[in-house]
Amino acid sequence: MAEQKTRQAASQLRQLGAADLQKQAAQARQQLWNLHAKRRTGSLQQPHEFRAVRRQVARLLTVLNEQAASARQERRTA
């Protein structure tokens, strides 16, 4: 699996739809799991990637939650 660029600015993520964000979050979680597996086998070359991937997952989930809160707010005012 080709390594993708893990860091995207939240402003870029806010332009994506919920389905795309969920797909990226799933991919980032899979990448995090793969990093854990590499660490367990002793083949992890770049341990700093853990932090970057964890933060990317958090960033994706934050934007998803912001979008959900915004949708709830719109339904309340409509």
C-alpha positions in Angstrom: 0.0 0.0 0.0 1.4 3.3 -1.0 1.9 5.8 1.8 -0.3 8.8 1.4 0.3 12.3 2.7 -1.0 12.1 6.2 -1.3 15.8 7.0 -4.1 17.9 5.6 -5.1 21.3 6.9 -8.5 21.4 8.6 -9.6 24.1 6.2 -9.0 21.7 3.3 -10.9 18.9 5.1 -13.9 21.2 5.7 -14.4 21.3 2.0 -14.9 17.5 1.8 -18.2 15.7 2.3 -18.9 13.4 5.2 -18.5 10.3 3.1 -15.0 11.4 2.0 -14.0 12.3 5.6 -15.2 8.9 6.9 -13.3 7.1 4.2 -10.1 9.1 5.0 -10.6 8.4 8.7 -10.9 4.7 8.1 -7.7 4.8 6.0 -5.8 6.7 8.7 -7.0 4.2 11.3 -5.8 1.4 9.1 -2.4 3.2 8.7 -2.2 3.6 12.5 -2.9 -0.1 12.9 -0.2 -1.0 10.4 2.3 1.2 12.3 1.4 -0.7 15.5 2.0 -4.0 13.7 5.4 -2.8 12.4 6.4 -1.7 15.9 5.5 -5.1 17.3 7.5 -6.9 14.7 10.5 -4.5 15.1 10.4 -3.2 11.6 9.2 0.4 12.3 11.6 2.9 10.8 9.9 6.1 11.6 8.2 6.1 15.0 7.3 9.8 14.7 4.6 8.8 12.2 2.4 7.6 15.1 1.9 11.1 16.3 1.2 12.5 12.8 -1.4 9.8 12.0 -3.1 10.0 15.4 -3.4 13.8 14.9 -4.8 13.3 11.4 -7.4 10.9 12.8 -8.3 13.5 15.4 -8.5 16.2 12.8 -10.8 14.2 10.6 -13.1 13.3 13.4 -13.2 16.9 14.6 -14.3 18.1 11.1 -16.9 15.3 11.0 -18.3 16.4 14.3 -18.3 20.0 13.3 -20.3 19.1 10.2 -22.7 17.0 12.2 -23.2 19.8 14.8 -23.8 22.3 12.0 -26.4 20.0 10.4 -28.2 19.6 13.8 -28.2 23.3 14.3 -29.7 23.9 10.8 -32.4 21.4 11.5 -33.3 23.2 14.8 -33.6 26.6 13.2 -35.5 25.4 10.1 
